[in-house]
Structures are given as structure tokens and as C-alpha cells.
């Protein structure tokens, strides 16, 4: 069991390792966080890390979950063998990746059906293909059909920026019946994403209101952004889990493992807390850096929704804020009475 009762009163019996196997990718998305040519771990090293993760979960008495991603995880030479090894350990697996062939989906499913396969779309066809490349939208729609035929749960993630806010709800309408879940993360202005713009606070609040209304009838719109808990608190509704079921779960119930062995509290911005080639996972979890990220920003201390919120440290970082001191630039807790008066 993982606990931080001394801080926010959180406890969990589950932990997710988001494993970025490689930075290699056939796409060149305009908001990519990291296109560095980092060498990937070889398969024996990856299996050693997997065994270490199993020991970490056993020591902590928690249920492990592994999300395989990249880059494109299917460009990692040892992907199938590693997938088999994870499956043998009885660990649930999810995949964040790009469209692959029907044969490769069949191969993966024959080993272990993933908990879900998440792909990315950035809006309707024209905008998505501007961000992710020509014909990406059509190829992804076709791939979602392949996943459906194999009975794999389909998730779509959208990176929310100033330029695609108006396309989220129309996209959800077009995907209804083709996916099980659509949700969004706000853009982190890191790497190539620094060239794109995030919405103003007022525009984001307006969008979130529209999203909430649409979610009442939509079968696929999901909730991930922690700031939705401000609405729920205002209207005396139970808080939802936020980004990782505990709001910002950076270094609490979530690690990001990079291709070169670096471990970060969150993949969306530089948040190094150790290196798995130098220390075991338990030592990294107990490190001073990990503890600091678990605390989040000082400005959120005492907030009534903190244990299921904490804003988004990556958005704060992209705006040049001190993630350990300054609150999320989109947070509207202080002015919620005014902005929600007529909603």
C-alpha cells in the first residue's frame, strides 16, 4: 500500500509504470515533447527492470500496471518478447501508440489482450493532419475499426491547445460508436509543443462548461483534467479521480520510465527523480526528488480539492512557473463563485 496520509490523506493499492520504450517514431507531431535520439535499453536490461518492478509491487503490496509507449513502442525491437514477459507476470498492460497492422494486433491479443489501446487524435481531419501528418486521421479511424474487430477497448487522447478547443465535441460526436473513451490533456509547452499556444483561463473555463454539458448525453467523453473537480466541489458533488485517480499522481501512484533508464515524475515535462540503471525503484520512490513532486506546489496547500487535483505541473512548467510554488495558471478555484454563477 502506498500512503501519504501526512500530506493529503491519500492511499492506493495500485501503481502505473508508463514505460517509454523508445523515442523512435514515424510521425513528427508539432507538439512532441521529446524527439531526442536517446538509445533504448536492450531486452535483457528491460527484463531486469521488469523483475525489479515486480519486486517493488510485492514489497509495497500494490497491484502493478504497465503502459507501454514511446515514441512508437512497436519500433522497439524487443516489444513482443517484453510483452510476453510482462504477461507471464500477470501484470495488466495498456498500449499508447500509433496505428499498427491487423496481424500485429492479432499477435498482441493472442499473448494478452491489452486493457486498452490508446491512440491520439488532435481534432477533426484537417487540424489533426496538420499536427500529426498527412492521412493520419484516416489511418487512425481505420485502425480503430481493427481494434474493434479484435475486441480491444479503444481510447482516444487529445492534446488540448488554443487551436483545437472547438473541435473536441464534434470529434466526440464523429467517434461515437467507434471508441469507448475520448478525453484530453492540456498542452504542455515543452519541446516542440513550445511553439503552440494554450487557451486563456476564460476560454478554458468556457470550454469545460461546454464539455460538461456534452458529457451528459455523450457515451464516450471521459474526464481526466484535474480542474473539473473545481466544478464538482462548487456544486457539492463527490470529487472524481482526476489525472491518475489521485489528481496529480506524479511520483505517487505513477512513474514515467524513459528509454535511457531515467525515471520522471511526469513525462510531459522534465521531472527527473532518478535512473533505474543506478537505483532500484523503491529507492527512487523514496528519493527527495520524488517526495518533492508528490507534494506539488505550495500554492495548492490547504485547497479543499487538493487530494484529487493539484492542477497540472506540466502546464505550469510550460508557462515558466515554479512547479513547486506556483499554482496551475488555469486554476479558477478562487474566482469560482463568479465564473460559475450562471452555469
C-alpha positions in Angstrom: 0.0 0.0 0.0 1.2 3.5 -0.9 0.3 6.2 1.6 0.9 9.9 2.1 -1.5 10.5 4.9 0.8 13.0 6.4 0.4 15.1 3.3 -3.0 14.7 1.6 -4.5 11.6 3.2 -4.1 9.5 0.0 -3.6 5.8 -0.1 -3.6 3.4 -3.0 -3.0 -0.3 -3.7 -2.2 0.3 -7.4 0.7 1.8 -9.3 1.3 2.5 -13.0 4.6 2.4 -14.8 4.4 4.4 -18.0 7.2 2.8 -19.9 8.6 4.8 -22.9 10.5 2.0 -24.7 11.9 4.2 -27.4 11.8 7.8 -28.7 11.8 6.5 -32.3 8.6 7.4 -34.1 7.5 7.5 -37.8 5.5 10.7 -37.1 6.7 14.2 -36.4 4.0 15.8 -34.4 4.1 19.6 -33.9 3.7 19.2 -30.1 6.1 16.4 -29.5 7.7 16.7 -26.0 10.9 14.9 -26.9 12.5 13.9 -30.2 16.0 13.3 -28.8 17.8 10.4 -30.3 18.1 8.6 -26.9 19.3 5.0 -27.1 16.9 2.4 -25.9 17.6 -0.3 -23.3 18.4 -3.7 -24.6 15.9 -6.6 -24.0 17.9 -8.3 -21.1 18.1 -4.9 -19.3 14.4 -4.3 -19.9 13.5 -7.7 -18.4 15.7 -7.0 -15.4 13.8 -3.7 -14.9 10.5 -5.6 -15.2 11.6 -8.0 -12.5 12.5 -5.0 -10.3 9.1 -3.6 -10.9 7.5 -6.9 -9.8 9.6 -6.8 -6.6 8.7 -3.1 -6.0 5.0 -4.0 -6.2 5.4 -7.0 -4.0 7.3 -5.1 -1.3 4.7 -2.3 -1.3 1.8 -4.7 -1.6 0.3 -3.0 -4.6 -1.1 -4.0 -7.9 1.1 -3.0 -10.9 0.0 -1.8 -14.3 2.3 -1.2 -17.2 1.6 1.2 -20.0 3.9 0.6 -23.0 4.5 3.7 -25.1 7.2 5.7 -26.9 7.7 7.3 -29.4 6.1 4.3 -31.1 6.6 1.3 -28.8 6.3 -1.0 -31.8 9.6 0.4 -33.1 11.3 -1.2 -30.1 12.9 -4.3 -31.3 12.1 -6.4 -28.2 8.5 -5.3 -27.9 6.9 -8.7 -28.5 9.2 -10.6 -26.2 8.9 -8.0 -23.5 5.1 -8.1 -23.8 5.2 -11.8 -23.4 7.4 -11.5 -20.2 5.0 -8.9 -18.7 2.1 -11.1 -19.5 3.8 -14.1 -17.7 4.0 -11.9 -14.6 0.2 -11.4 -14.7 0.5 -7.7 -15.0 -2.2 -5.7 -16.8 -0.9 -3.9 -19.9 -2.1 -0.9 -21.8 -0.6 0.4 -25.0 -0.2 4.1 -26.1 0.8 4.1 -29.7 0.2 4.7 -33.4 -1.8 2.5 -35.8 -0.4 -0.9 -36.5 -1.3 -3.8 -38.8 -4.2 -6.2 -38.2 -1.6 -9.1 -38.0 0.3 -7.3 -35.2 -2.9 -6.6 -33.3 -3.8 -10.3 -33.6 -0.3 -11.2 -32.3 -0.6 -9.0 -29.3 -4.1 -10.2 -28.5 -3.0 -13.8 -28.7 -0.5 -13.1 -25.9 -2.7 -11.0 -23.7 -5.5 -8.6 -24.7 -4.4 -5.1 -23.6 -6.6 -3.4 -21.0 -6.9 -0.7 -23.7 -5.1 0.7 -26.7 -4.8 4.5 -26.7 -4.3 6.5 -29.9 -4.1 10.2 -30.4 -6.3 12.5 -32.5 -5.9 16.3 -32.3 -9.3 17.3 -33.7 -11.1 16.8 -36.9 -9.2 15.6 -40.0 -7.6 18.9 -41.3 -6.3 20.1 -38.0 -5.3 16.6 -36.9 -3.3 16.0 -40.0 -1.7 19.4 -39.7 -0.4 18.4 -36.3 0.3 14.7 -36.8 0.9 14.3 -40.6 -0.9 13.7 -43.8 -3.5 10.9 -43.7 -3.0 10.2 -40.0 -6.7 10.8 -39.3 -8.0 8.3 -41.9 -5.4 5.7 -40.9 -6.3 6.1 -37.2 -10.0 5.7 -37.9 -9.3 2.5 -39.9 -7.1 1.3 -37.1 -9.9 1.8 -34.5 -12.0 -0.5 -36.6 -9.3 -3.1 -36.5 -9.1 -2.9 -32.7 -12.9 -3.2 -32.5 -12.8 -6.4 -34.5 -10.4 -7.9 -32.1 -12.4 -6.8 -29.1 -9.8 -4.4 -27.8 -11.0 -1.4 -25.8 -10.2 1.8 -27.7 -9.2 5.1 -26.1 -8.5 8.4 -27.9 -6.5 11.1 -26.3 -6.4 14.7 -27.5 -3.9 17.3 -26.6 -5.9 20.5 -25.9 -4.5 23.7 -27.3 -5.9 27.1 -28.2 -6.5 26.0 -31.8 -8.5 22.7 -31.4 -10.8 23.5 -28.5 -13.8 24.0 -30.7 -13.2 20.6 -32.4 -13.3 18.3 -29.3 -17.1 17.9 -29.0 -17.6 17.5 -32.8 -14.8 14.9 -32.8 -16.6 13.1 -30.0 -19.8 13.0 -32.0 -18.0 11.6 -35.0 -16.3 8.9 -32.9 -19.3 7.7 -31.0 -19.8 4.0 -31.7 -16.1 3.7 -32.8 -14.4 4.1 -29.4 -15.0 3.5 -25.8 -13.4 6.7 -24.4 -12.3 10.1 -25.6 -10.5 12.5 -23.2 -8.0 15.3 -23.3 -4.8 16.6 -21.7 -4.0 20.3 -21.8 -0.9 21.1 -23.9 2.4 21.2 -22.1 4.6 23.8 -23.9 7.7 21.6 -23.8 9.9 20.6 -26.7 8.2 21.3 -30.0 5.0 22.0 -28.1 6.5 25.3 -27.0 5.6 26.7 -30.5 1.9 26.1 -29.8 -0.5 28.2 -27.6 -2.6 27.2 -24.6 -6.0 28.8 -24.2 -6.6 31.7 -21.8 -8.2 30.8 -18.5 -11.6 32.3 -19.5 -11.6 30.3 -22.8 -10.7 27.1 -21.0 -13.5 27.6 -18.4 -16.0 28.2 -21.2 -14.8 25.1 -23.0 -15.0 23.0 -19.8 -18.6 24.1 -19.3 -19.5 23.0 -22.9 -17.7 19.7 -22.3 -19.7 19.1 -19.1 -23.0 19.7 -20.8 -22.0 17.5 -23.8 -20.9 14.7 -21.4 -24.4 14.4 -20.1 -25.5 12.7 -23.3 -22.2 11.5 -24.8 -21.3 7.9 -24.3 -17.6 8.4 -24.8 -16.5 11.7 -23.2 -14.3 11.0 -20.3 -12.7 13.1 -17.6 -9.0 13.4 -16.9 -8.2 17.1 -16.2 -8.0 17.7 -12.5 -9.6 21.2 -12.8 -13.0 19.6 -13.3 -13.0 19.0 -9.6 -13.5 22.7 -9.0 -16.9 22.3 -10.6 -17.7 19.3 -8.6 -16.6 21.0 -5.3 -18.7 24.1 -6.2 -21.8 22.1 -6.7 -21.2 19.8 -3.7 -20.6 16.7 -5.8 -18.2 13.9 -5.0 -14.8 14.5 -6.5 -13.6 12.4 -9.4 -10.2 10.8 -9.6 -8.5 13.3 -11.9 -5.4 12.6 -13.9 -4.3 9.4 -12.1 -7.2 8.8 -9.7 -5.5 11.0 -7.1 -5.4 14.2 -9.1 -1.8 14.8 -10.0 -0.3 11.5 -9.1 3.2 12.5 -10.1 5.6 10.2 -8.2 2.8 8.9 -6.0 1.0 6.2 -8.0 2.7 6.8 -11.3 6.2 6.9 -12.8 7.4 7.6 -16.3 10.4 5.4 -17.3 12.3 6.9 -20.3 14.2 4.8 -23.0 17.6 5.5 -21.4 16.6 4.5 -17.9 15.8 7.9 -16.5 12.7 8.0 -14.3 10.5 11.1 -14.3 7.5 12.1 -12.1 5.7 13.0 -15.3 6.6 12.5 -19.0 5.1 15.8 -20.1 7.9 17.9 -18.7 11.4 17.4 -17.3 10.9 16.0 -13.8 13.8 13.6 -13.2 13.7 11.7 -10.0 16.3 9.1 -10.6 17.7 6.5 -13.0 16.6 2.9 -12.9 20.1 1.8 -14.1 21.6 3.3 -11.0 19.0 2.7 -8.3 16.1 0.3 -7.7 12.5 1.5 -7.9 12.0 1.6 -4.2 15.0 3.9 -3.7 13.8 6.2 -6.4 10.3 6.2 -4.9 11.7 7.3 -1.5 14.1 9.9 -3.0 14.0 13.5 -2.0 13.1 14.5 -5.6 10.1 12.1 -5.7 8.9 13.4 -2.4 9.1 16.9 -3.7 7.0 16.1 -6.7 4.4 14.3 -4.6 4.0 17.5 -2.6 3.2 19.5 -5.7 3.0 23.3 -5.4 2.8 25.2 -2.2 0.0 27.4 -3.6 -2.3 24.4 -3.5 -1.7 23.7 0.2 -5.0 23.7 2.1 -7.1 23.7 -1.0 -10.3 21.6 -0.4 -9.8 19.6 -3.6 -6.1 19.1 -3.4 -6.1 15.4 -2.8 -7.9 14.9 -6.2 -6.4 17.9 -8.0 -3.1 19.7 -7.7 -3.6 21.2 -11.2 -1.1 20.2 -13.9 2.5 20.7 -13.1 3.4 20.3 -16.8 1.2 23.2 -17.9 2.7 25.3 -15.1 6.2 24.4 -16.3 5.4 25.3 -19.9 4.3 28.7 -18.7 7.6 29.3 -16.9 6.2 28.9 -13.4 7.9 27.3 -10.5 6.1 24.0 -10.2 6.8 23.7 -6.5 5.5 27.1 -5.6 3.0 28.4 -8.3 -0.5 27.0 -8.9 -1.7 25.9 -12.3 -2.2 29.1 -14.5 -5.7 27.9 -15.4 -6.9 27.3 -11.8 -10.1 29.2 -11.1 -10.8 28.0 -7.5 -10.5 31.5 -6.1 -13.0 33.0 -8.6 -15.3 30.1 -9.0 -18.3 31.9 -7.4 -18.2 34.5 -10.1 -17.3 32.3 -13.1 -19.9 29.6 -12.2 -22.7 32.0 -11.2 -24.8 31.4 -14.3 -23.9 27.8 -15.1 
